[in-house]
């Protein structure tokens, strides 16, 4: 999980996740083995949970959906997302601090 400077003052952050699709509510459930645990209400069918995951992260971080991409684990609960952002602020910390 390192920030890498990309052209024009942009940064990226890669966040490892464990995603549970089809949960009762969408929420951040903590950390497990270095991965952020995320629950999503959408079922893991035809990419619905992946789209819901991106929307959930976007709402929690106020980062546009177009700047959030699943780079590994499209068909697995073990995923990695890359987030393009304008500052070096830690998105992982924002998500952890949003645990309810």
C-alpha positions as CSV (number, residue, x, y, z in Angstrom):
1,X,0.0,0.0,0.0
2,X,2.3,2.7,-1.2
3,X,1.5,6.1,-2.8
4,X,3.1,6.5,-6.1
5,X,3.3,9.9,-7.8
6,X,1.8,9.9,-11.3
7,X,1.8,12.7,-13.9
8,X,0.3,16.1,-13.2
9,X,0.2,16.0,-9.4
10,X,-1.9,12.9,-9.1
11,X,-1.3,10.1,-6.6
12,X,-2.5,6.5,-6.5
13,X,-3.1,4.2,-3.6
14,X,-3.6,0.5,-3.8
15,X,-5.8,-1.1,-1.1
16,X,-6.0,-4.8,-0.5
17,X,-9.6,-5.9,0.4
18,X,-11.6,-8.9,1.5
19,X,-15.1,-8.4,0.2
20,X,-18.2,-10.2,1.5
21,X,-21.0,-9.8,-1.1
22,X,-24.7,-10.4,-0.3
23,X,-24.4,-9.0,3.2
24,X,-27.3,-7.4,5.2
25,X,-25.7,-4.0,4.9
26,X,-22.7,-2.3,3.2
27,X,-20.1,-1.4,5.7
28,X,-16.4,-1.5,6.6
29,X,-15.8,-4.4,9.0
30,X,-12.2,-3.8,10.1
31,X,-8.9,-5.2,9.1
32,X,-7.9,-8.9,8.7
33,X,-4.4,-10.1,7.7
34,X,-3.5,-6.7,6.3
35,X,-6.7,-6.4,4.2
36,X,-9.6,-4.1,4.7
37,X,-12.8,-6.1,5.2
38,X,-15.8,-4.7,3.3
39,X,-19.3,-6.0,3.3
40,X,-21.5,-5.2,0.3
41,X,-25.3,-5.9,0.0
42,X,-25.2,-6.7,-3.7
43,X,-24.9,-10.3,-4.7
44,X,-21.8,-11.6,-6.4
45,X,-23.6,-12.1,-9.7
46,X,-22.6,-10.6,-13.1
47,X,-20.3,-8.0,-11.5
48,X,-23.0,-6.4,-9.3
49,X,-21.0,-6.7,-6.2
50,X,-17.9,-5.2,-7.9
51,X,-19.9,-2.2,-9.1
52,X,-21.5,-1.8,-5.7
53,X,-18.0,-1.9,-4.1
54,X,-16.7,0.9,-6.3
55,X,-19.9,3.0,-5.5
56,X,-19.5,2.3,-1.8
57,X,-15.8,3.4,-1.7
58,X,-16.7,6.4,-3.8
59,X,-19.4,7.5,-1.3
60,X,-17.2,6.9,1.7
61,X,-14.2,8.8,0.3
62,X,-15.9,11.4,-2.0
63,X,-13.7,10.2,-4.8
64,X,-15.4,9.9,-8.2
65,X,-16.2,6.3,-9.3
66,X,-14.1,6.8,-12.4
67,X,-11.0,7.1,-10.2
68,X,-11.5,3.8,-8.5
69,X,-10.6,0.5,-10.2
70,X,-10.5,-3.1,-9.2
71,X,-7.1,-4.3,-10.4
72,X,-7.2,-7.9,-9.2
73,X,-9.8,-10.3,-7.8
74,X,-12.8,-9.5,-10.1
75,X,-14.2,-13.0,-9.3
76,X,-12.8,-13.4,-5.9
77,X,-13.4,-12.0,-2.4
78,X,-9.7,-11.1,-2.2
79,X,-9.4,-7.9,-4.3
80,X,-7.1,-5.0,-4.8
81,X,-8.4,-1.6,-5.8
82,X,-6.3,1.3,-7.0
83,X,-7.6,4.8,-6.3
84,X,-6.4,7.8,-8.2
85,X,-6.4,11.0,-6.1
86,X,-5.2,14.5,-6.0
87,X,-3.6,14.5,-2.6
88,X,-1.3,12.2,-0.6
89,X,-3.9,11.7,2.0
90,X,-4.4,8.0,3.0
91,X,-7.7,6.7,1.6
92,X,-7.2,3.5,3.7
93,X,-7.2,5.6,6.8
94,X,-10.4,7.4,5.7
95,X,-12.0,4.0,5.2
96,X,-10.8,2.6,8.5
97,X,-12.0,5.8,10.3
98,X,-15.5,5.2,8.8
99,X,-16.0,1.9,10.7
100,X,-19.4,2.1,12.4
